[in-house]
């Protein structure tokens, strides 16, 4: 009985931590200006760079930005 309670606790902990990590993802809410305007306008070059900078900052180190020239 005690062993099943420990296993249940571990499973619940894993599920809750995974749900918290998924819910805390700021990239889920990040939209381009084109998406925000329901595709009625085009995104400028500066807006693209700003968007990609935000993606890189929120990627947990998986994406990095480098500028050439």
C-alpha positions as CSV (number, residue, x, y, z in Angstrom):
1,X,0.0,0.0,0.0
2,X,2.8,2.4,0.9
3,X,4.6,1.7,-2.4
4,X,1.5,2.5,-4.5
5,X,1.1,5.8,-2.6
6,X,4.7,6.7,-3.4
7,X,4.2,5.8,-7.1
8,X,1.0,7.9,-7.2
9,X,2.8,10.8,-5.6
10,X,5.6,10.6,-8.2
11,X,3.2,10.4,-11.1
12,X,1.2,13.4,-9.8
13,X,4.4,15.4,-9.3
14,X,5.5,14.7,-12.9
15,X,2.1,15.6,-14.3
16,X,1.8,18.8,-12.3
17,X,5.4,20.0,-13.2
18,X,4.8,19.3,-16.9
19,X,1.5,21.2,-16.8
20,X,3.2,24.1,-15.1
21,X,6.0,24.2,-17.6
22,X,3.5,24.1,-20.5
23,X,1.3,26.8,-19.0
24,X,4.3,29.1,-18.3
25,X,5.5,29.1,-21.9
26,X,5.4,32.8,-22.9
27,X,5.9,31.9,-26.5
28,X,2.3,30.5,-26.6
29,X,0.9,34.1,-26.4
30,X,3.6,35.7,-28.6
31,X,2.0,36.8,-31.9
32,X,3.4,38.7,-34.9
33,X,1.9,42.0,-35.9
34,X,0.4,40.3,-38.9
35,X,-1.3,37.7,-36.7
36,X,-2.5,40.4,-34.4
37,X,-4.1,42.4,-37.3
38,X,-5.8,39.2,-38.6
39,X,-3.4,39.2,-41.6
40,X,-4.5,42.7,-42.8
41,X,-1.0,44.1,-42.7
42,X,2.6,43.1,-43.4
43,X,5.2,42.9,-40.6
44,X,8.1,45.4,-41.0
45,X,11.8,44.3,-40.9
46,X,12.2,45.9,-37.4
47,X,9.1,44.1,-36.1
48,X,10.5,40.8,-37.4
49,X,13.8,41.3,-35.6
50,X,11.9,42.3,-32.4
51,X,9.7,39.2,-32.7
52,X,12.7,36.9,-33.3
53,X,14.6,38.5,-30.4
54,X,11.6,37.7,-28.1
55,X,11.5,34.1,-29.3
56,X,15.3,33.7,-28.7
57,X,15.0,35.2,-25.2
58,X,12.2,32.8,-24.3
59,X,13.6,29.7,-25.8
60,X,15.6,28.6,-22.8
61,X,18.9,28.9,-24.7
62,X,17.8,26.7,-27.6
63,X,17.8,29.6,-30.0
64,X,20.3,32.5,-30.3
65,X,20.4,35.6,-32.4
66,X,23.5,36.7,-34.2
67,X,23.8,39.7,-36.4
68,X,26.2,39.8,-39.4
69,X,27.3,43.0,-41.0
